[in-house]
Amino acid sequence: MRAFCLALAASLFTFASPSVADEATEQAILSAIDESLPAAEQLLEKAVNINSGTLNLEGVRKVGALFDAELKAIGFNTEWVEGAGFNRAGHLVASYGTKGPKILMIGHLDTVFGKDDTFQTFTRLEGGKIAGPGITDMKGGDVIIIEVVRALKAAGVLDDVSIRIVMTGDEESSGKPLAKSKKAIVDAAIWADIALGFEDGDGNIKTAVTARRGSVGWGLEVTGRPAHSSQIFTESVGYGAIFEGARILNEFREELSGVEMLTFNPGRIVGGTRLTDDPATATTSGFGKANVVAQVLKVSGGLRAVSPDQLKMAKARMQEIVNANLLHTTAILTFDEGYPPMAPTEGNAKLLALYSQISEKLGHGPVAAVNPRKAGAADISFAADHVDMALDGMGLMGTGGHTKDEMADMASFRANIQKAALLIHALTRGALAE
């Protein structure tokens, strides 16, 4: 085993012509990872067994305290950002170093599984698999972050880099307003040169995320002139709210459904003579009769775009369609706050290429960019526009995220700790310097 490790270390990073000292450091990082691996799995088990559904504020804080203690022991300065101003538990922010590249590492403490959910515990399965709420999304990624900086510290190279870690408490259900709930990430990104996200991407260790589509909600409210149905289509009555709503939705489909990477979905629609809306429960009910022209219609939907320009274009075209009203109808289109896109950039591609080369040298194979259609919105989207390059999907891989079948493939645990640690070390040696 020792001979294999020495041969591996000697083969690493041919792109940088490593010195004997570099090779020894790389081997020290890998050895430190292996030495800490059993304790890392125990830390992961502790974290998974603490329920931290987004609205379980006490549970989110407990997970934050668990990771806070680990980071303090490594030498990080830590801070709990209180979330009362955006109706969430808050965020853990940790900082280390004053020299070298400035790297932001992003995780989140919350899960989609509430305090009363039946899926609560870390359970070992056959074949190196482990089931548990939030194990891949994303407590596994959080532990990878901690083990990466722990290994760099043990190898004596953590002082060569400046790191800020932000683990949010509201990724699965963002606090509002976003200007407050995402401020910790935005501020850290403005400080940083590079952002690394430790979500699980599409769950495939052979991919990483260089682009994520943004996600915003939209609402459409249409009004028409109520009348006996026998008078619909006449000059005095017009077409009613439901026909106008149908026109708008169909034109959205006809004009925008062919745009690559752009999707928009009307998730709820109700029309009739009068409606009762309850935003808190996402429920709308309607009253109407077949012989009465509909007076009102409401639609709620979501919009995903791959770049800020694409999002701007889609919003503008949707508004133009909405404004071309049928006779005696009006329509109002609104857009909610949401996650911005993480656009594909040359810097992101370069960072992925380095990450892939490291993965190959470690024997884990190449890493390709995931199709943005397979990567949902994530916190790194709030950082991407503020850094020179960004990469996500570096966390613990598995299947069944957001369901009671969530399960981690622990083979990816060690591999992704190794890849991320050696990536950061390579960056401290100017691997991507112009």
NORPE-V725537 format. One record per backbone hydrogen bond with DSSP energy under -1.0 kcal/mol. NH is the residue of the N-H (numbers start at 1). CO is the residue of the C=O. If there is no record, write none. Layout:
BEGIN
[[NH CO] [NH CO]]
END
This chain:
BEGIN
[[5 1] [6 2] [7 3] [8 4] [9 5] [10 6] [11 7] [16 13] [17 14] [23 19] [24 20] [25 21] [26 22] [27 23] [28 24] [29 25] [30 26] [31 27] [32 28] [33 29] [34 30] [35 31] [36 32] [40 36] [41 37] [42 38] [43 39] [44 40] [45 41] [46 42] [47 43] [48 44] [49 45] [50 47] [54 111] [56 53] [57 55] [60 56] [61 57] [62 58] [63 59] [64 60] [65 61] [66 62] [67 63] [68 64] [69 65] [70 66] [71 67] [72 68] [73 69] [74 70] [76 71] [77 95] [79 93] [81 91] [83 89] [86 83] [87 84] [88 83] [91 81] [92 167] [93 79] [94 165] [95 77] [96 163] [103 162] [104 194] [105 164] [106 196] [107 166] [109 168] [111 52] [117 114] [123 131] [125 129] [130 408] [131 123] [132 406] [135 132] [139 134] [140 135] [142 138] [143 139] [144 140] [145 141] [146 142] [147 143] [148 144] [149 145] [150 146] [151 147] [152 148] [153 149] [154 150] [155 151] [156 153] [157 152] [160 157] [161 158] [162 101] [163 96] [164 103] [165 94] [166 105] [167 92] [168 107] [180 177] [181 177] [182 178] [186 182] [187 183] [188 184] [189 185] [190 186] [191 187] [192 188] [193 102] [194 102] [195 389] [196 104] [197 391] [198 106] [203 200] [207 204] [208 368] [209 392] [212 342] [214 305] [215 339] [216 303] [218 301] [219 334] [220 299] [221 332] [222 297] [223 330] [224 295] [229 291] [231 228] [232 229] [233 238] [234 231] [238 234] [239 327] [241 294] [244 240] [245 241] [246 242] [247 243] [248 244] [249 245] [250 246] [251 247] [252 248] [253 249] [254 250] [255 251] [256 252] [257 253] [259 256] [262 259] [263 304] [265 302] [267 300] [268 300] [270 298] [272 296] [273 287] [274 287] [276 285] [278 283] [281 278] [283 278] [285 276] [287 274] [292 289] [293 227] [295 272] [296 272] [297 222] [298 270] [299 220] [300 268] [301 218] [302 265] [303 216] [304 263] [311 307] [312 308] [313 309] [314 310] [315 311] [316 312] [317 313] [318 314] [319 315] [320 316] [321 317] [322 318] [323 319] [325 323] [329 326] [330 223] [332 221] [334 219] [336 217] [339 215] [342 212] [349 345] [350 346] [351 347] [352 348] [353 349] [354 350] [355 351] [356 352] [357 353] [358 354] [359 355] [360 356] [361 357] [362 358] [363 360] [364 359] [368 206] [370 208] [374 371] [375 372] [381 378] [382 379] [383 380] [384 380] [386 383] [388 193] [389 193] [391 195] [392 209] [394 197] [395 199] [399 407] [403 400] [406 403] [407 399] [408 130] [409 397] [410 128] [412 409] [415 411] [416 412] [417 413] [418 414] [419 415] [420 416] [421 417] [422 418] [423 419] [424 420] [425 421] [426 422] [427 423] [428 424] [430 427] [431 426] [433 430]]
END
